């Protein structure tokens, strides 16, 4: 059974997203809080909290290799896949971003136990 993706409009253009100095911002959309990351003119999205100890990812930074780094214990995650690249074995939830003529959208997988009823 394939997973359904529900798309939510973030902004009409990337310029409308209020990224902080570190290139990140935490927003709430579609009933979820997410961390948006701007890196080399690309937008990525991930969970707001580190899976290790709950550090606020938007308070961290992006390293020179493009990984998002948790501010608490410096665990590093690929912003594209969510894989932990510093060796601890954790996984950071990531979300799909699409740029369309009508704006910037984020996709949430609807894979709950009863998602097939919808």
Chimera marker file (.cmm) of the C-alpha trace (Angstrom):
<marker_set name="trace">
<marker id="1" x="0.000" y="0.000" z="0.000" r="1" g="1" b="0" radius="0.5"/>
<marker id="2" x="1.525" y="3.352" z="-1.025" r="1" g="1" b="0" radius="0.5"/>
<marker id="3" x="1.753" y="6.236" z="1.376" r="1" g="1" b="0" radius="0.5"/>
<marker id="4" x="-0.367" y="9.260" z="0.632" r="1" g="1" b="0" radius="0.5"/>
<marker id="5" x="1.346" y="12.650" z="0.816" r="1" g="1" b="0" radius="0.5"/>
<marker id="6" x="-0.664" y="15.625" z="2.023" r="1" g="1" b="0" radius="0.5"/>
<marker id="7" x="0.773" y="18.932" z="0.737" r="1" g="1" b="0" radius="0.5"/>
<marker id="8" x="0.575" y="22.221" z="2.662" r="1" g="1" b="0" radius="0.5"/>
<marker id="9" x="1.535" y="25.623" z="1.300" r="1" g="1" b="0" radius="0.5"/>
<marker id="10" x="4.293" y="27.265" z="3.340" r="1" g="1" b="0" radius="0.5"/>
<marker id="11" x="4.587" y="30.524" z="1.403" r="1" g="1" b="0" radius="0.5"/>
<marker id="12" x="3.953" y="32.068" z="-1.998" r="1" g="1" b="0" radius="0.5"/>
<marker id="13" x="7.732" y="32.279" z="-2.526" r="1" g="1" b="0" radius="0.5"/>
<marker id="14" x="10.920" y="31.328" z="-0.685" r="1" g="1" b="0" radius="0.5"/>
<marker id="15" x="11.602" y="35.036" z="-0.046" r="1" g="1" b="0" radius="0.5"/>
<marker id="16" x="8.564" y="35.159" z="2.275" r="1" g="1" b="0" radius="0.5"/>
<marker id="17" x="10.016" y="32.580" z="4.687" r="1" g="1" b="0" radius="0.5"/>
<marker id="18" x="11.598" y="34.409" z="7.663" r="1" g="1" b="0" radius="0.5"/>
<marker id="19" x="14.863" y="32.456" z="7.932" r="1" g="1" b="0" radius="0.5"/>
<marker id="20" x="17.073" y="33.420" z="10.863" r="1" g="1" b="0" radius="0.5"/>
<marker id="21" x="20.747" y="34.319" z="10.596" r="1" g="1" b="0" radius="0.5"/>
<marker id="22" x="21.703" y="30.624" z="10.863" r="1" g="1" b="0" radius="0.5"/>
<marker id="23" x="19.540" y="29.789" z="7.813" r="1" g="1" b="0" radius="0.5"/>
<marker id="24" x="16.842" y="28.029" z="9.838" r="1" g="1" b="0" radius="0.5"/>
<marker id="25" x="13.393" y="28.779" z="11.172" r="1" g="1" b="0" radius="0.5"/>
<marker id="26" x="10.776" y="26.830" z="13.114" r="1" g="1" b="0" radius="0.5"/>
<marker id="27" x="7.223" y="27.045" z="11.805" r="1" g="1" b="0" radius="0.5"/>
<marker id="28" x="3.897" y="25.378" z="12.490" r="1" g="1" b="0" radius="0.5"/>
<marker id="29" x="1.954" y="24.163" z="9.471" r="1" g="1" b="0" radius="0.5"/>
<marker id="30" x="-0.660" y="21.471" z="8.951" r="1" g="1" b="0" radius="0.5"/>
<marker id="31" x="-0.802" y="20.902" z="12.699" r="1" g="1" b="0" radius="0.5"/>
<marker id="32" x="2.940" y="20.086" z="12.918" r="1" g="1" b="0" radius="0.5"/>
<marker id="33" x="5.977" y="22.033" z="14.002" r="1" g="1" b="0" radius="0.5"/>
<marker id="34" x="8.855" y="21.731" z="11.555" r="1" g="1" b="0" radius="0.5"/>
<marker id="35" x="12.314" y="23.196" z="11.114" r="1" g="1" b="0" radius="0.5"/>
<marker id="36" x="12.997" y="24.729" z="7.707" r="1" g="1" b="0" radius="0.5"/>
<marker id="37" x="16.579" y="25.038" z="6.501" r="1" g="1" b="0" radius="0.5"/>
<marker id="38" x="17.915" y="27.241" z="3.710" r="1" g="1" b="0" radius="0.5"/>
<marker id="39" x="21.139" y="25.879" z="2.243" r="1" g="1" b="0" radius="0.5"/>
<marker id="40" x="22.619" y="26.975" z="-1.097" r="1" g="1" b="0" radius="0.5"/>
<marker id="41" x="19.237" y="28.312" z="-2.283" r="1" g="1" b="0" radius="0.5"/>
<marker id="42" x="17.496" y="25.016" z="-1.477" r="1" g="1" b="0" radius="0.5"/>
<marker id="43" x="14.890" y="24.601" z="1.247" r="1" g="1" b="0" radius="0.5"/>
<marker id="44" x="14.821" y="21.465" z="3.395" r="1" g="1" b="0" radius="0.5"/>
<marker id="45" x="12.494" y="20.491" z="6.230" r="1" g="1" b="0" radius="0.5"/>
<marker id="46" x="12.979" y="18.296" z="9.279" r="1" g="1" b="0" radius="0.5"/>
<marker id="47" x="11.640" y="17.620" z="12.761" r="1" g="1" b="0" radius="0.5"/>
<marker id="48" x="12.061" y="20.436" z="15.264" r="1" g="1" b="0" radius="0.5"/>
<marker id="49" x="13.632" y="18.248" z="17.954" r="1" g="1" b="0" radius="0.5"/>
<marker id="50" x="16.745" y="16.107" z="17.920" r="1" g="1" b="0" radius="0.5"/>
<marker id="51" x="15.868" y="12.410" z="18.319" r="1" g="1" b="0" radius="0.5"/>
<marker id="52" x="18.651" y="11.994" z="20.902" r="1" g="1" b="0" radius="0.5"/>
<marker id="53" x="17.768" y="14.474" z="23.651" r="1" g="1" b="0" radius="0.5"/>
<marker id="54" x="15.136" y="16.806" z="22.190" r="1" g="1" b="0" radius="0.5"/>
<marker id="55" x="17.413" y="19.726" z="21.346" r="1" g="1" b="0" radius="0.5"/>
<marker id="56" x="15.769" y="22.457" z="19.292" r="1" g="1" b="0" radius="0.5"/>
<marker id="57" x="17.231" y="21.922" z="15.809" r="1" g="1" b="0" radius="0.5"/>
<marker id="58" x="16.548" y="25.498" z="14.656" r="1" g="1" b="0" radius="0.5"/>
<marker id="59" x="18.889" y="26.697" z="17.438" r="1" g="1" b="0" radius="0.5"/>
<marker id="60" x="21.727" y="24.628" z="15.965" r="1" g="1" b="0" radius="0.5"/>
<marker id="61" x="23.686" y="25.279" z="12.808" r="1" g="1" b="0" radius="0.5"/>
<marker id="62" x="24.557" y="23.889" z="9.390" r="1" g="1" b="0" radius="0.5"/>
<marker id="63" x="28.135" y="22.606" z="9.139" r="1" g="1" b="0" radius="0.5"/>
<marker id="64" x="30.412" y="23.048" z="6.112" r="1" g="1" b="0" radius="0.5"/>
<marker id="65" x="29.236" y="19.711" z="4.669" r="1" g="1" b="0" radius="0.5"/>
<marker id="66" x="25.575" y="20.759" z="4.822" r="1" g="1" b="0" radius="0.5"/>
<marker id="67" x="24.562" y="18.703" z="7.854" r="1" g="1" b="0" radius="0.5"/>
<marker id="68" x="22.215" y="20.076" z="10.496" r="1" g="1" b="0" radius="0.5"/>
<marker id="69" x="23.881" y="20.030" z="13.927" r="1" g="1" b="0" radius="0.5"/>
<marker id="70" x="21.961" y="19.793" z="17.200" r="1" g="1" b="0" radius="0.5"/>
<marker id="71" x="22.892" y="22.561" z="19.654" r="1" g="1" b="0" radius="0.5"/>
<marker id="72" x="22.879" y="20.256" z="22.708" r="1" g="1" b="0" radius="0.5"/>
<marker id="73" x="25.353" y="17.462" z="21.976" r="1" g="1" b="0" radius="0.5"/>
<marker id="74" x="26.453" y="18.339" z="18.415" r="1" g="1" b="0" radius="0.5"/>
<marker id="75" x="24.894" y="15.268" z="16.818" r="1" g="1" b="0" radius="0.5"/>
<marker id="76" x="24.927" y="15.743" z="13.038" r="1" g="1" b="0" radius="0.5"/>
<marker id="77" x="22.242" y="14.722" z="10.553" r="1" g="1" b="0" radius="0.5"/>
<marker id="78" x="22.028" y="14.830" z="6.772" r="1" g="1" b="0" radius="0.5"/>
<marker id="79" x="19.452" y="17.486" z="5.981" r="1" g="1" b="0" radius="0.5"/>
<marker id="80" x="18.487" y="15.524" z="2.854" r="1" g="1" b="0" radius="0.5"/>
<marker id="81" x="17.959" y="12.049" z="4.323" r="1" g="1" b="0" radius="0.5"/>
<marker id="82" x="17.843" y="12.552" z="8.104" r="1" g="1" b="0" radius="0.5"/>
<marker id="83" x="20.585" y="9.969" z="8.625" r="1" g="1" b="0" radius="0.5"/>
<marker id="84" x="22.869" y="10.533" z="11.585" r="1" g="1" b="0" radius="0.5"/>
<marker id="85" x="26.331" y="11.186" z="10.131" r="1" g="1" b="0" radius="0.5"/>
<marker id="86" x="28.268" y="11.507" z="13.402" r="1" g="1" b="0" radius="0.5"/>
<marker id="87" x="27.932" y="7.821" z="14.254" r="1" g="1" b="0" radius="0.5"/>
<marker id="88" x="25.362" y="7.664" z="17.042" r="1" g="1" b="0" radius="0.5"/>
<marker id="89" x="22.717" y="5.792" z="15.023" r="1" g="1" b="0" radius="0.5"/>
<marker id="90" x="19.774" y="8.173" z="15.352" r="1" g="1" b="0" radius="0.5"/>
<marker id="91" x="17.462" y="9.302" z="12.548" r="1" g="1" b="0" radius="0.5"/>
<marker id="92" x="15.982" y="12.794" z="12.137" r="1" g="1" b="0" radius="0.5"/>
<marker id="93" x="12.585" y="12.907" z="10.417" r="1" g="1" b="0" radius="0.5"/>
<marker id="94" x="12.703" y="14.863" z="7.164" r="1" g="1" b="0" radius="0.5"/>
<marker id="95" x="9.893" y="16.146" z="4.967" r="1" g="1" b="0" radius="0.5"/>
<marker id="96" x="9.584" y="16.753" z="1.232" r="1" g="1" b="0" radius="0.5"/>
<marker id="97" x="9.596" y="20.290" z="-0.126" r="1" g="1" b="0" radius="0.5"/>
<marker id="98" x="8.242" y="21.242" z="-3.547" r="1" g="1" b="0" radius="0.5"/>
<marker id="99" x="8.532" y="24.542" z="-5.376" r="1" g="1" b="0" radius="0.5"/>
<marker id="100" x="5.514" y="25.151" z="-7.586" r="1" g="1" b="0" radius="0.5"/>
<marker id="101" x="4.226" y="28.122" z="-9.561" r="1" g="1" b="0" radius="0.5"/>
<marker id="102" x="1.760" y="28.775" z="-6.737" r="1" g="1" b="0" radius="0.5"/>
<marker id="103" x="4.382" y="28.644" z="-3.959" r="1" g="1" b="0" radius="0.5"/>
<marker id="104" x="6.524" y="26.517" z="-1.667" r="1" g="1" b="0" radius="0.5"/>
<marker id="105" x="4.883" y="23.370" z="-0.272" r="1" g="1" b="0" radius="0.5"/>
<marker id="106" x="5.746" y="20.786" z="2.380" r="1" g="1" b="0" radius="0.5"/>
<marker id="107" x="4.555" y="17.186" z="2.168" r="1" g="1" b="0" radius="0.5"/>
<marker id="108" x="3.531" y="15.073" z="5.151" r="1" g="1" b="0" radius="0.5"/>
<marker id="109" x="3.084" y="11.337" z="4.693" r="1" g="1" b="0" radius="0.5"/>
<marker id="110" x="-0.324" y="10.111" z="5.759" r="1" g="1" b="0" radius="0.5"/>
<marker id="111" x="0.710" y="6.621" z="6.804" r="1" g="1" b="0" radius="0.5"/>
<marker id="112" x="-1.297" y="6.143" z="9.972" r="1" g="1" b="0" radius="0.5"/>
<marker id="113" x="-2.994" y="2.852" z="10.783" r="1" g="1" b="0" radius="0.5"/>
<marker id="114" x="-6.323" y="4.018" z="9.373" r="1" g="1" b="0" radius="0.5"/>
<marker id="115" x="-5.047" y="6.278" z="6.554" r="1" g="1" b="0" radius="0.5"/>
<marker id="116" x="-6.543" y="3.893" z="3.987" r="1" g="1" b="0" radius="0.5"/>
<marker id="117" x="-10.025" y="4.938" z="5.192" r="1" g="1" b="0" radius="0.5"/>
<marker id="118" x="-9.593" y="8.505" z="3.956" r="1" g="1" b="0" radius="0.5"/>
<link id1="1" id2="2" r="1" g="1" b="0" radius="0.2"/>
<link id1="2" id2="3" r="1" g="1" b="0" radius="0.2"/>
<link id1="3" id2="4" r="1" g="1" b="0" radius="0.2"/>
<link id1="4" id2="5" r="1" g="1" b="0" radius="0.2"/>
<link id1="5" id2="6" r="1" g="1" b="0" radius="0.2"/>
<link id1="6" id2="7" r="1" g="1" b="0" radius="0.2"/>
<link id1="7" id2="8" r="1" g="1" b="0" radius="0.2"/>
<link id1="8" id2="9" r="1" g="1" b="0" radius="0.2"/>
<link id1="9" id2="10" r="1" g="1" b="0" radius="0.2"/>
<link id1="10" id2="11" r="1" g="1" b="0" radius="0.2"/>
<link id1="11" id2="12" r="1" g="1" b="0" radius="0.2"/>
<link id1="12" id2="13" r="1" g="1" b="0" radius="0.2"/>
<link id1="13" id2="14" r="1" g="1" b="0" radius="0.2"/>
<link id1="14" id2="15" r="1" g="1" b="0" radius="0.2"/>
<link id1="15" id2="16" r="1" g="1" b="0" radius="0.2"/>
<link id1="16" id2="17" r="1" g="1" b="0" radius="0.2"/>
<link id1="17" id2="18" r="1" g="1" b="0" radius="0.2"/>
<link id1="18" id2="19" r="1" g="1" b="0" radius="0.2"/>
<link id1="19" id2="20" r="1" g="1" b="0" radius="0.2"/>
<link id1="20" id2="21" r="1" g="1" b="0" radius="0.2"/>
<link id1="21" id2="22" r="1" g="1" b="0" radius="0.2"/>
<link id1="22" id2="23" r="1" g="1" b="0" radius="0.2"/>
<link id1="23" id2="24" r="1" g="1" b="0" radius="0.2"/>
<link id1="24" id2="25" r="1" g="1" b="0" radius="0.2"/>
<link id1="25" id2="26" r="1" g="1" b="0" radius="0.2"/>
<link id1="26" id2="27" r="1" g="1" b="0" radius="0.2"/>
<link id1="27" id2="28" r="1" g="1" b="0" radius="0.2"/>
<link id1="28" id2="29" r="1" g="1" b="0" radius="0.2"/>
<link id1="29" id2="30" r="1" g="1" b="0" radius="0.2"/>
<link id1="30" id2="31" r="1" g="1" b="0" radius="0.2"/>
<link id1="31" id2="32" r="1" g="1" b="0" radius="0.2"/>
<link id1="32" id2="33" r="1" g="1" b="0" radius="0.2"/>
<link id1="33" id2="34" r="1" g="1" b="0" radius="0.2"/>
<link id1="34" id2="35" r="1" g="1" b="0" radius="0.2"/>
<link id1="35" id2="36" r="1" g="1" b="0" radius="0.2"/>
<link id1="36" id2="37" r="1" g="1" b="0" radius="0.2"/>
<link id1="37" id2="38" r="1" g="1" b="0" radius="0.2"/>
<link id1="38" id2="39" r="1" g="1" b="0" radius="0.2"/>
<link id1="39" id2="40" r="1" g="1" b="0" radius="0.2"/>
<link id1="40" id2="41" r="1" g="1" b="0" radius="0.2"/>
<link id1="41" id2="42" r="1" g="1" b="0" radius="0.2"/>
<link id1="42" id2="43" r="1" g="1" b="0" radius="0.2"/>
<link id1="43" id2="44" r="1" g="1" b="0" radius="0.2"/>
<link id1="44" id2="45" r="1" g="1" b="0" radius="0.2"/>
<link id1="45" id2="46" r="1" g="1" b="0" radius="0.2"/>
<link id1="46" id2="47" r="1" g="1" b="0" radius="0.2"/>
<link id1="47" id2="48" r="1" g="1" b="0" radius="0.2"/>
<link id1="48" id2="49" r="1" g="1" b="0" radius="0.2"/>
<link id1="49" id2="50" r="1" g="1" b="0" radius="0.2"/>
<link id1="50" id2="51" r="1" g="1" b="0" radius="0.2"/>
<link id1="51" id2="52" r="1" g="1" b="0" radius="0.2"/>
<link id1="52" id2="53" r="1" g="1" b="0" radius="0.2"/>
<link id1="53" id2="54" r="1" g="1" b="0" radius="0.2"/>
<link id1="54" id2="55" r="1" g="1" b="0" radius="0.2"/>
<link id1="55" id2="56" r="1" g="1" b="0" radius="0.2"/>
<link id1="56" id2="57" r="1" g="1" b="0" radius="0.2"/>
<link id1="57" id2="58" r="1" g="1" b="0" radius="0.2"/>
<link id1="58" id2="59" r="1" g="1" b="0" radius="0.2"/>
<link id1="59" id2="60" r="1" g="1" b="0" radius="0.2"/>
<link id1="60" id2="61" r="1" g="1" b="0" radius="0.2"/>
<link id1="61" id2="62" r="1" g="1" b="0" radius="0.2"/>
<link id1="62" id2="63" r="1" g="1" b="0" radius="0.2"/>
<link id1="63" id2="64" r="1" g="1" b="0" radius="0.2"/>
<link id1="64" id2="65" r="1" g="1" b="0" radius="0.2"/>
<link id1="65" id2="66" r="1" g="1" b="0" radius="0.2"/>
<link id1="66" id2="67" r="1" g="1" b="0" radius="0.2"/>
<link id1="67" id2="68" r="1" g="1" b="0" radius="0.2"/>
<link id1="68" id2="69" r="1" g="1" b="0" radius="0.2"/>
<link id1="69" id2="70" r="1" g="1" b="0" radius="0.2"/>
<link id1="70" id2="71" r="1" g="1" b="0" radius="0.2"/>
<link id1="71" id2="72" r="1" g="1" b="0" radius="0.2"/>
<link id1="72" id2="73" r="1" g="1" b="0" radius="0.2"/>
<link id1="73" id2="74" r="1" g="1" b="0" radius="0.2"/>
<link id1="74" id2="75" r="1" g="1" b="0" radius="0.2"/>
<link id1="75" id2="76" r="1" g="1" b="0" radius="0.2"/>
<link id1="76" id2="77" r="1" g="1" b="0" radius="0.2"/>
<link id1="77" id2="78" r="1" g="1" b="0" radius="0.2"/>
<link id1="78" id2="79" r="1" g="1" b="0" radius="0.2"/>
<link id1="79" id2="80" r="1" g="1" b="0" radius="0.2"/>
<link id1="80" id2="81" r="1" g="1" b="0" radius="0.2"/>
<link id1="81" id2="82" r="1" g="1" b="0" radius="0.2"/>
<link id1="82" id2="83" r="1" g="1" b="0" radius="0.2"/>
<link id1="83" id2="84" r="1" g="1" b="0" radius="0.2"/>
<link id1="84" id2="85" r="1" g="1" b="0" radius="0.2"/>
<link id1="85" id2="86" r="1" g="1" b="0" radius="0.2"/>
<link id1="86" id2="87" r="1" g="1" b="0" radius="0.2"/>
<link id1="87" id2="88" r="1" g="1" b="0" radius="0.2"/>
<link id1="88" id2="89" r="1" g="1" b="0" radius="0.2"/>
<link id1="89" id2="90" r="1" g="1" b="0" radius="0.2"/>
<link id1="90" id2="91" r="1" g="1" b="0" radius="0.2"/>
<link id1="91" id2="92" r="1" g="1" b="0" radius="0.2"/>
<link id1="92" id2="93" r="1" g="1" b="0" radius="0.2"/>
<link id1="93" id2="94" r="1" g="1" b="0" radius="0.2"/>
<link id1="94" id2="95" r="1" g="1" b="0" radius="0.2"/>
<link id1="95" id2="96" r="1" g="1" b="0" radius="0.2"/>
<link id1="96" id2="97" r="1" g="1" b="0" radius="0.2"/>
<link id1="97" id2="98" r="1" g="1" b="0" radius="0.2"/>
<link id1="98" id2="99" r="1" g="1" b="0" radius="0.2"/>
<link id1="99" id2="100" r="1" g="1" b="0" radius="0.2"/>
<link id1="100" id2="101" r="1" g="1" b="0" radius="0.2"/>
<link id1="101" id2="102" r="1" g="1" b="0" radius="0.2"/>
<link id1="102" id2="103" r="1" g="1" b="0" radius="0.2"/>
<link id1="103" id2="104" r="1" g="1" b="0" radius="0.2"/>
<link id1="104" id2="105" r="1" g="1" b="0" radius="0.2"/>
<link id1="105" id2="106" r="1" g="1" b="0" radius="0.2"/>
<link id1="106" id2="107" r="1" g="1" b="0" radius="0.2"/>
<link id1="107" id2="108" r="1" g="1" b="0" radius="0.2"/>
<link id1="108" id2="109" r="1" g="1" b="0" radius="0.2"/>
<link id1="109" id2="110" r="1" g="1" b="0" radius="0.2"/>
<link id1="110" id2="111" r="1" g="1" b="0" radius="0.2"/>
<link id1="111" id2="112" r="1" g="1" b="0" radius="0.2"/>
<link id1="112" id2="113" r="1" g="1" b="0" radius="0.2"/>
<link id1="113" id2="114" r="1" g="1" b="0" radius="0.2"/>
<link id1="114" id2="115" r="1" g="1" b="0" radius="0.2"/>
<link id1="115" id2="116" r="1" g="1" b="0" radius="0.2"/>
<link id1="116" id2="117" r="1" g="1" b="0" radius="0.2"/>
<link id1="117" id2="118" r="1" g="1" b="0" radius="0.2"/>
</marker_set>
